[in-house]
Amino acid sequence: MEDCIFCKIGKGQISSDIIYEDDKVVAFNDVNPQAPIHFLVIPKEHIESANNINNNNCHLISHIYIVIARLAKELEIAEDGYRIVNNCGEFGGQTVPHIHFHVLADRKFSWPPG
């Protein structure tokens, strides 16, 4: 998608504070962090939201979770815990129409999230 900011980050057209990249995904620090550690993981392939996951792209979602687990260990947040957030649609709080997973850590979170 031409105007998608996350597609542009994935293609390297917009610079970002990238903490991990491979041929399928990019992870980068959030520009407006809500926790001491707050990064996003996105697929390079444009998938609008969780509503658009299907048999052809579901492997990307499992890969994202593998990358999150790897980064959690590398950043030493795995033991204390962290939160993974995926917002879907307007009422779910999704502001960029490209599926992305927020990973927040290094502080205690409450439930319900709000």
N, CA, C and O atoms as a GROMACS GRO file, in nm:
protein
  456
    1MET      N    1   0.085  -0.118   0.000
    1MET     CA    2   0.000   0.000   0.000
    1MET      C    3   0.090   0.124   0.000
    1MET      O    4   0.178   0.136   0.086
    2GLU      N    5   0.070   0.213  -0.091
    2GLU     CA    6   0.160   0.327  -0.114
    2GLU      C    7   0.167   0.427   0.000
    2GLU      O    8   0.276   0.474   0.033
    3ASP      N    9   0.055   0.461   0.062
    3ASP     CA   10   0.053   0.565   0.164
    3ASP      C   11   0.067   0.513   0.307
    3ASP      O   12   0.057   0.591   0.401
    4CYS      N   13   0.089   0.385   0.324
    4CYS     CA   14   0.097   0.326   0.458
    4CYS      C   15   0.233   0.356   0.521
    4CYS      O   16   0.337   0.317   0.468
    5ILE      N   17   0.230   0.424   0.634
    5ILE     CA   18   0.355   0.459   0.703
    5ILE      C   19   0.434   0.336   0.745
    5ILE      O   20   0.557   0.336   0.739
    6PHE      N   21   0.365   0.230   0.788
    6PHE     CA   22   0.436   0.109   0.831
    6PHE      C   23   0.495   0.034   0.712
    6PHE      O   24   0.601  -0.027   0.724
    7CYS      N   25   0.428   0.037   0.597
    7CYS     CA   26   0.487  -0.022   0.476
    7CYS      C   27   0.615   0.052   0.439
    7CYS      O   28   0.714  -0.009   0.399
    8LYS      N   29   0.613   0.185   0.453
    8LYS     CA   30   0.731   0.265   0.422
    8LYS      C   31   0.845   0.237   0.520
    8LYS      O   32   0.961   0.233   0.480
    9ILE      N   33   0.813   0.216   0.647
    9ILE     CA   34   0.916   0.178   0.744
    9ILE      C   35   0.973   0.042   0.707
    9ILE      O   36   1.094   0.022   0.709
   10GLY      N   37   0.885  -0.052   0.673
   10GLY     CA   38   0.928  -0.187   0.635
   10GLY      C   39   1.016  -0.189   0.512
   10GLY      O   40   1.103  -0.276   0.500
   11LYS      N   41   0.996  -0.094   0.421
   11LYS     CA   42   1.076  -0.086   0.299
   11LYS      C   43   1.200   0.002   0.317
   11LYS      O   44   1.281   0.015   0.225
   12GLY      N   45   1.216   0.061   0.435
   12GLY     CA   46   1.330   0.148   0.460
   12GLY      C   47   1.316   0.287   0.401
   12GLY      O   48   1.414   0.361   0.393
   13GLN      N   49   1.195   0.324   0.360
   13GLN     CA   50   1.171   0.456   0.301
   13GLN      C   51   1.156   0.564   0.408
   13GLN      O   52   1.175   0.683   0.380
   14ILE      N   53   1.121   0.524   0.529
   14ILE     CA   54   1.113   0.614   0.643
   14ILE      C   55   1.203   0.557   0.751
   14ILE      O   56   1.195   0.439   0.784
   15SER      N   57   1.289   0.642   0.805
   15SER     CA   58   1.379   0.592   0.908
   15SER      C   59   1.303   0.573   1.039
   15SER      O   60   1.206   0.643   1.068
   16SER      N   61   1.350   0.477   1.116
   16SER     CA   62   1.290   0.446   1.244
   16SER      C   63   1.399   0.387   1.332
   16SER      O   64   1.504   0.346   1.283
   17ASP      N   65   1.374   0.383   1.461
   17ASP     CA   66   1.470   0.327   1.556
   17ASP      C   67   1.452   0.175   1.557
   17ASP      O   68   1.391   0.120   1.649
   18ILE      N   69   1.505   0.110   1.456
   18ILE     CA   70   1.485  -0.034   1.436
   18ILE      C   71   1.570  -0.113   1.535
   18ILE      O   72   1.690  -0.088   1.549
   19ILE      N   73   1.505  -0.208   1.602
   19ILE     CA   74   1.577  -0.295   1.695
   19ILE      C   75   1.592  -0.437   1.643
   19ILE      O   76   1.670  -0.516   1.696
   20TYR      N   77   1.515  -0.471   1.537
   20TYR     CA   78   1.525  -0.603   1.477
   20TYR      C   79   1.465  -0.596   1.337
   20TYR      O   80   1.366  -0.526   1.314
   21GLU      N   81   1.526  -0.670   1.245
   21GLU     CA   82   1.470  -0.679   1.110
   21GLU      C   83   1.514  -0.809   1.047
   21GLU      O   84   1.629  -0.852   1.064
   22ASP      N   85   1.423  -0.872   0.975
   22ASP     CA   86   1.456  -0.986   0.891
   22ASP      C   87   1.376  -0.972   0.762
   22ASP      O   88   1.323  -0.864   0.734
   23ASP      N   89   1.367  -1.076   0.684
   23ASP     CA   90   1.299  -1.065   0.554
   23ASP      C   91   1.147  -1.055   0.567
   23ASP      O   92   1.080  -1.022   0.470
   24LYS      N   93   1.092  -1.084   0.686
   24LYS     CA   94   0.946  -1.086   0.704
   24LYS      C   95   0.893  -0.973   0.791
   24LYS      O   96   0.781  -0.925   0.769
   25VAL      N   97   0.971  -0.928   0.890
   25VAL     CA   98   0.920  -0.833   0.989
   25VAL      C   99   1.024  -0.726   1.023
   25VAL      O  100   1.143  -0.740   0.996
   26VAL      N  101   0.973  -0.620   1.085
   26VAL     CA  102   1.058  -0.514   1.140
   26VAL      C  103   1.006  -0.484   1.280
   26VAL      O  104   0.885  -0.478   1.302
   27ALA      N  105   1.098  -0.466   1.375
   27ALA     CA  106   1.063  -0.422   1.510
   27ALA      C  107   1.134  -0.290   1.535
   27ALA      O  108   1.253  -0.276   1.506
   28PHE      N  109   1.061  -0.194   1.590
   28PHE     CA  110   1.119  -0.062   1.613
   28PHE      C  111   1.056   0.001   1.736
   28PHE      O  112   0.943  -0.030   1.773
   29ASN      N  113   1.132   0.090   1.800
   29ASN     CA  114   1.084   0.157   1.919
   29ASN      C  115   0.970   0.253   1.884
   29ASN      O  116   0.974   0.320   1.781
   30ASP      N  117   0.870   0.257   1.971
   30ASP     CA  118   0.754   0.344   1.952
   30ASP      C  119   0.797   0.490   1.970
   30ASP      O  120   0.876   0.522   2.059
   31VAL      N  121   0.745   0.578   1.884
   31VAL     CA  122   0.780   0.720   1.893
   31VAL      C  123   0.710   0.789   2.011
   31VAL      O  124   0.751   0.898   2.052
   32ASN      N  125   0.606   0.727   2.066
   32ASN     CA  126   0.534   0.781   2.181
   32ASN      C  127   0.520   0.670   2.285
   32ASN      O  128   0.410   0.619   2.306
   33PRO      N  129   0.630   0.633   2.350
   33PRO     CA  130   0.628   0.516   2.438
   33PRO      C  131   0.535   0.533   2.558
   33PRO      O  132   0.526   0.640   2.618
   34GLN      N  133   0.467   0.424   2.591
   34GLN     CA  134   0.375   0.419   2.704
   34GLN      C  135   0.430   0.336   2.820
   34GLN      O  136   0.361   0.311   2.918
   35ALA      N  137   0.555   0.295   2.806
   35ALA     CA  138   0.625   0.219   2.909
   35ALA      C  139   0.774   0.239   2.886
   35ALA      O  140   0.815   0.282   2.777
   36PRO      N  141   0.856   0.210   2.986
   36PRO     CA  142   1.001   0.225   2.966
   36PRO      C  143   1.054   0.149   2.845
   36PRO      O  144   1.144   0.197   2.776
   37ILE      N  145   0.998   0.033   2.819
   37ILE     CA  146   1.027  -0.040   2.695
   37ILE      C  147   0.896  -0.049   2.619
   37ILE      O  148   0.798  -0.103   2.670
   38HIS      N  149   0.895   0.003   2.497
   38HIS     CA  150   0.775   0.000   2.413
   38HIS      C  151   0.820  -0.002   2.268
   38HIS      O  152   0.868   0.098   2.214
   39PHE      N  153   0.802  -0.118   2.206
   39PHE     CA  154   0.837  -0.130   2.065
   39PHE      C  155   0.722  -0.195   1.990
   39PHE      O  156   0.634  -0.258   2.048
   40LEU      N  157   0.725  -0.179   1.858
   40LEU     CA  158   0.625  -0.237   1.771
   40LEU      C  159   0.690  -0.342   1.683
   40LEU      O  160   0.807  -0.329   1.647
   41VAL      N  161   0.614  -0.444   1.648
   41VAL     CA  162   0.659  -0.543   1.551
   41VAL      C  163   0.553  -0.547   1.442
   41VAL      O  164   0.435  -0.566   1.468
   42ILE      N  165   0.599  -0.530   1.317
   42ILE     CA  166   0.508  -0.528   1.203
   42ILE      C  167   0.555  -0.626   1.096
   42ILE      O  168   0.675  -0.650   1.082
   43PRO      N  169   0.461  -0.681   1.021
   43PRO     CA  170   0.503  -0.759   0.905
   43PRO      C  171   0.538  -0.662   0.792
   43PRO      O  172   0.478  -0.555   0.781
   44LYS      N  173   0.633  -0.699   0.709
   44LYS     CA  174   0.665  -0.615   0.593
   44LYS      C  175   0.553  -0.620   0.490
   44LYS      O  176   0.530  -0.524   0.417
   45GLU      N  177   0.484  -0.732   0.485
   45GLU     CA  178   0.368  -0.745   0.396
   45GLU      C  179   0.252  -0.666   0.456
   45GLU      O  180   0.228  -0.672   0.577
   46HIS      N  181   0.181  -0.592   0.373
   46HIS     CA  182   0.068  -0.513   0.423
   46HIS      C  183  -0.050  -0.605   0.455
   46HIS      O  184  -0.104  -0.671   0.367
   47ILE      N  185  -0.086  -0.607   0.581
   47ILE     CA  186  -0.208  -0.673   0.629
   47ILE      C  187  -0.278  -0.565   0.709
   47ILE      O  188  -0.222  -0.513   0.805
   48GLU      N  189  -0.400  -0.531   0.672
   48GLU     CA  190  -0.466  -0.417   0.734
   48GLU      C  191  -0.492  -0.434   0.883
   48GLU      O  192  -0.461  -0.344   0.961
   49SER      N  193  -0.546  -0.547   0.923
   49SER     CA  194  -0.577  -0.569   1.064
   49SER      C  195  -0.591  -0.718   1.090
   49SER      O  196  -0.576  -0.800   1.000
   50ALA      N  197  -0.621  -0.753   1.215
   50ALA     CA  198  -0.643  -0.893   1.250
   50ALA      C  199  -0.758  -0.953   1.171
   50ALA      O  200  -0.764  -1.074   1.150
   51ASN      N  201  -0.850  -0.868   1.126
   51ASN     CA  202  -0.962  -0.915   1.044
   51ASN      C  203  -0.916  -0.968   0.909
   51ASN      O  204  -0.993  -1.037   0.840
   52ASN      N  205  -0.794  -0.937   0.869
   52ASN     CA  206  -0.744  -0.976   0.738
   52ASN      C  207  -0.642  -1.089   0.742
   52ASN      O  208  -0.576  -1.117   0.642
   53ILE      N  209  -0.629  -1.154   0.858
   53ILE     CA  210  -0.541  -1.270   0.868
   53ILE      C  211  -0.612  -1.388   0.801
   53ILE      O  212  -0.730  -1.414   0.825
   54ASN      N  213  -0.538  -1.460   0.718
   54ASN     CA  214  -0.596  -1.575   0.648
   54ASN      C  215  -0.491  -1.684   0.632
   54ASN      O  216  -0.379  -1.671   0.682
   55ASN      N  217  -0.527  -1.791   0.564
   55ASN     CA  218  -0.436  -1.904   0.547
   55ASN      C  219  -0.310  -1.867   0.469
   55ASN      O  220  -0.208  -1.935   0.482
   56ASN      N  221  -0.315  -1.762   0.389
   56ASN     CA  222  -0.199  -1.722   0.308
   56ASN      C  223  -0.099  -1.637   0.386
   56ASN      O  224   0.018  -1.629   0.347
   57ASN      N  225  -0.142  -1.572   0.495
   57ASN     CA  226  -0.051  -1.482   0.567
   57ASN      C  227  -0.036  -1.515   0.716
   57ASN      O  228   0.040  -1.447   0.786
   58CYS      N  229  -0.105  -1.616   0.765
   58CYS     CA  230  -0.101  -1.646   0.909
   58CYS      C  231   0.038  -1.685   0.957
   58CYS      O  232   0.069  -1.670   1.076
   59HIS      N  233   0.123  -1.734   0.869
   59HIS     CA  234   0.260  -1.768   0.909
   59HIS      C  235   0.336  -1.643   0.957
   59HIS      O  236   0.427  -1.654   1.039
   60LEU      N  237   0.299  -1.526   0.906
   60LEU     CA  238   0.365  -1.403   0.949
   60LEU      C  239   0.332  -1.370   1.095
   60LEU      O  240   0.417  -1.318   1.168
   61ILE      N  241   0.211  -1.401   1.136
   61ILE     CA  242   0.170  -1.372   1.275
   61ILE      C  243   0.246  -1.462   1.371
   61ILE      O  244   0.293  -1.415   1.475
   62SER      N  245   0.259  -1.588   1.339
   62SER     CA  246   0.336  -1.676   1.427
   62SER      C  247   0.483  -1.634   1.429
   62SER      O  248   0.548  -1.642   1.533
   63HIS      N  249   0.534  -1.590   1.316
   63HIS     CA  250   0.673  -1.542   1.312
   63HIS      C  251   0.690  -1.418   1.400
   63HIS      O  252   0.792  -1.403   1.467
   64ILE      N  253   0.591  -1.330   1.400
   64ILE     CA  254   0.596  -1.210   1.485
   64ILE      C  255   0.608  -1.251   1.632
   64ILE      O  256   0.688  -1.193   1.705
   65TYR      N  257   0.530  -1.350   1.674
   65TYR     CA  258   0.537  -1.394   1.813
   65TYR      C  259   0.671  -1.460   1.846
   65TYR      O  260   0.720  -1.448   1.959
   66ILE      N  261   0.730  -1.528   1.751
   66ILE     CA  262   0.864  -1.585   1.772
   66ILE      C  263   0.965  -1.472   1.789
   66ILE      O  264   1.052  -1.479   1.875
   67VAL      N  265   0.954  -1.368   1.707
   67VAL     CA  266   1.045  -1.253   1.716
   67VAL      C  267   1.025  -1.182   1.850
   67VAL      O  268   1.123  -1.143   1.914
   68ILE      N  269   0.901  -1.164   1.893
   68ILE     CA  270   0.874  -1.100   2.022
   68ILE      C  271   0.940  -1.179   2.136
   68ILE      O  272   1.005  -1.120   2.222
   69ALA      N  273   0.925  -1.310   2.136
   69ALA     CA  274   0.986  -1.393   2.240
   69ALA      C  275   1.138  -1.380   2.239
   69ALA      O  276   1.201  -1.373   2.344
   70ARG      N  277   1.197  -1.376   2.121
   70ARG     CA  278   1.342  -1.360   2.108
   70ARG      C  279   1.386  -1.225   2.164
   70ARG      O  280   1.482  -1.218   2.239
   71LEU      N  281   1.315  -1.119   2.125
   71LEU     CA  282   1.351  -0.985   2.172
   71LEU      C  283   1.330  -0.972   2.324
   71LEU      O  284   1.408  -0.905   2.392
   72ALA      N  285   1.226  -1.035   2.375
   72ALA     CA  286   1.201  -1.031   2.520
   72ALA      C  287   1.319  -1.090   2.596
   72ALA      O  288   1.358  -1.038   2.700
   73LYS      N  289   1.374  -1.198   2.545
   73LYS     CA  290   1.491  -1.260   2.610
   73LYS      C  291   1.612  -1.168   2.595
   73LYS      O  292   1.686  -1.147   2.692
   74GLU      N  293   1.635  -1.115   2.476
   74GLU     CA  294   1.750  -1.029   2.452
   74GLU      C  295   1.744  -0.901   2.535
   74GLU      O  296   1.847  -0.853   2.583
   75LEU      N  297   1.624  -0.845   2.553
   75LEU     CA  298   1.607  -0.722   2.630
   75LEU      C  299   1.591  -0.749   2.779
   75LEU      O  300   1.576  -0.656   2.859
   76GLU      N  301   1.595  -0.876   2.816
   76GLU     CA  302   1.585  -0.921   2.955
   76GLU      C  303   1.455  -0.878   3.022
   76GLU      O  304   1.454  -0.834   3.137
   77ILE      N  305   1.345  -0.890   2.948
   77ILE     CA  306   1.212  -0.860   3.003
   77ILE      C  307   1.127  -0.985   3.013
   77ILE      O  308   1.016  -0.981   3.066
   78ALA      N  309   1.177  -1.097   2.962
   78ALA     CA  310   1.097  -1.220   2.957
   78ALA      C  311   1.060  -1.269   3.096
   78ALA      O  312   0.948  -1.313   3.119
   79GLU      N  313   1.154  -1.263   3.188
   79GLU     CA  314   1.130  -1.318   3.322
   79GLU      C  315   1.027  -1.236   3.400
   79GLU      O  316   0.936  -1.294   3.461
   80ASP      N  317   1.039  -1.104   3.399
   80ASP     CA  318   0.945  -1.019   3.473
   80ASP      C  319   0.810  -1.008   3.403
   80ASP      O  320   0.708  -0.987   3.469
   81GLY      N  321   0.809  -1.022   3.273
   81GLY     CA  322   0.684  -1.017   3.196
   81GLY      C  323   0.670  -0.890   3.114
   81GLY      O  324   0.739  -0.791   3.135
   82TYR      N  325   0.579  -0.898   3.021
   82TYR     CA  326   0.554  -0.788   2.928
   82TYR      C  327   0.414  -0.802   2.873
   82TYR      O  328   0.349  -0.906   2.890
   83ARG      N  329   0.368  -0.699   2.807
   83ARG     CA  330   0.234  -0.701   2.748
   83ARG      C  331   0.246  -0.687   2.598
   83ARG      O  332   0.323  -0.605   2.547
   84ILE      N  333   0.168  -0.768   2.526
   84ILE     CA  334   0.157  -0.759   2.380
   84ILE      C  335   0.018  -0.709   2.349
   84ILE      O  336  -0.081  -0.766   2.396
   85VAL      N  337   0.009  -0.602   2.270
   85VAL     CA  338  -0.121  -0.542   2.237
   85VAL      C  339  -0.136  -0.534   2.086
   85VAL      O  340  -0.046  -0.489   2.016
   86ASN      N  341  -0.250  -0.579   2.038
   86ASN     CA  342  -0.288  -0.561   1.898
   86ASN      C  343  -0.426  -0.497   1.896
   86ASN      O  344  -0.524  -0.558   1.939
   87ASN      N  345  -0.432  -0.376   1.847
   87ASN     CA  346  -0.559  -0.305   1.836
   87ASN      C  347  -0.619  -0.335   1.698
   87ASN      O  348  -0.548  -0.335   1.597
   88CYS      N  349  -0.750  -0.359   1.695
   88CYS     CA  350  -0.816  -0.393   1.570
   88CYS      C  351  -0.936  -0.302   1.549
   88CYS      O  352  -1.032  -0.305   1.625
   89GLY      N  353  -0.929  -0.221   1.444
   89GLY     CA  354  -1.040  -0.133   1.409
   89GLY      C  355  -1.048  -0.009   1.495
   89GLY      O  356  -0.979   0.003   1.596
   90GLU      N  357  -1.134   0.082   1.454
   90GLU     CA  358  -1.148   0.212   1.521
   90GLU      C  359  -1.181   0.199   1.669
   90GLU      O  360  -1.114   0.260   1.752
   91PHE      N  361  -1.284   0.122   1.702
   91PHE     CA  362  -1.323   0.109   1.843
   91PHE      C  363  -1.218   0.033   1.925
   91PHE      O  364  -1.213   0.048   2.047
   92GLY      N  365  -1.136  -0.047   1.858
   92GLY     CA  366  -1.028  -0.118   1.926
   92GLY      C  367  -0.904  -0.033   1.946
   92GLY      O  368  -0.809  -0.075   2.011
   93GLY      N  369  -0.905   0.088   1.889
   93GLY     CA  370  -0.792   0.180   1.907
   93GLY      C  371  -0.686   0.173   1.799
   93GLY      O  372  -0.578   0.230   1.815
   94GLN      N  373  -0.714   0.104   1.688
   94GLN     CA  374  -0.615   0.095   1.581
   94GLN      C  375  -0.608   0.229   1.507
   94GLN      O  376  -0.708   0.275   1.453
   95THR      N  377  -0.489   0.290   1.505
   95THR     CA  378  -0.472   0.420   1.441
   95THR      C  379  -0.397   0.412   1.309
   95THR      O  380  -0.405   0.505   1.228
   96VAL      N  381  -0.326   0.304   1.285
   96VAL     CA  382  -0.257   0.283   1.157
   96VAL      C  383  -0.314   0.155   1.097
   96VAL      O  384  -0.308   0.050   1.160
   97PRO      N  385  -0.368   0.163   0.975
   97PRO     CA  386  -0.430   0.045   0.913
   97PRO      C  387  -0.328  -0.053   0.854
   97PRO      O  388  -0.330  -0.083   0.735
   98HIS      N  389  -0.240  -0.100   0.939
   98HIS     CA  390  -0.140  -0.203   0.906
   98HIS      C  391  -0.122  -0.279   1.037
   98HIS      O  392  -0.085  -0.220   1.138
   99ILE      N  393  -0.147  -0.408   1.036
   99ILE     CA  394  -0.141  -0.485   1.160
   99ILE      C  395  -0.006  -0.465   1.228
   99ILE      O  396   0.099  -0.470   1.164
  100HIS      N  397  -0.011  -0.442   1.358
  100HIS     CA  398   0.111  -0.422   1.435
  100HIS      C  399   0.087  -0.465   1.579
  100HIS      O  400  -0.026  -0.462   1.630
  101PHE      N  401   0.195  -0.504   1.642
  101PHE     CA  402   0.189  -0.554   1.778
  101PHE      C  403   0.278  -0.467   1.866
  101PHE      O  404   0.398  -0.456   1.843
  102HIS      N  405   0.217  -0.405   1.966
  102HIS     CA  406   0.290  -0.326   2.064
  102HIS      C  407   0.344  -0.422   2.170
  102HIS      O  408   0.273  -0.511   2.215
  103VAL      N  409   0.469  -0.405   2.208
  103VAL     CA  410   0.526  -0.480   2.318
  103VAL      C  411   0.569  -0.377   2.422
  103VAL      O  412   0.654  -0.292   2.396
  104LEU      N  413   0.509  -0.387   2.541
  104LEU     CA  414   0.535  -0.292   2.649
  104LEU      C  415   0.591  -0.368   2.769
  104LEU      O  416   0.546  -0.477   2.802
  105ALA      N  417   0.691  -0.306   2.833
  105ALA     CA  418   0.755  -0.376   2.945
  105ALA      C  419   0.827  -0.278   3.035
  105ALA      O  420   0.836  -0.158   3.010
  106ASP      N  421   0.880  -0.335   3.143
  106ASP     CA  422   0.963  -0.267   3.240
  106ASP      C  423   0.882  -0.179   3.335
  106ASP      O  424   0.934  -0.085   3.395
  107ARG      N  425   0.754  -0.212   3.349
  107ARG     CA  426   0.668  -0.154   3.452
  107ARG      C  427   0.552  -0.250   3.474
  107ARG      O  428   0.526  -0.335   3.389
  108LYS      N  429   0.483  -0.237   3.585
  108LYS     CA  430   0.368  -0.323   3.616
  108LYS      C  431   0.244  -0.269   3.546
  108LYS      O  432   0.219  -0.149   3.547
  109PHE      N  433   0.167  -0.357   3.487
  109PHE     CA  434   0.044  -0.320   3.417
  109PHE      C  435  -0.076  -0.367   3.498
  109PHE      O  436  -0.070  -0.466   3.570
  110SER      N  437  -0.184  -0.294   3.485
  110SER     CA  438  -0.307  -0.331   3.556
  110SER      C  439  -0.406  -0.393   3.459
  110SER      O  440  -0.386  -0.392   3.337
  111TRP      N  441  -0.513  -0.449   3.517
  111TRP     CA  442  -0.620  -0.510   3.437
  111TRP      C  443  -0.752  -0.468   3.498
  111TRP      O  444  -0.764  -0.474   3.620
  112PRO      N  445  -0.850  -0.428   3.424
  112PRO     CA  446  -0.851  -0.422   3.277
  112PRO      C  447  -0.768  -0.305   3.225
  112PRO      O  448  -0.743  -0.209   3.298
  113PRO      N  449  -0.725  -0.314   3.097
  113PRO     CA  450  -0.635  -0.214   3.044
  113PRO      C  451  -0.697  -0.076   3.024
  113PRO      O  452  -0.624   0.023   3.021
  114GLY      N  453  -0.828  -0.066   3.010
  114GLY     CA  454  -0.889   0.067   2.998
  114GLY      C  455  -0.960   0.095   2.875
  114GLY      O  456  -1.013   0.204   2.858
   0.00000   0.00000   0.00000
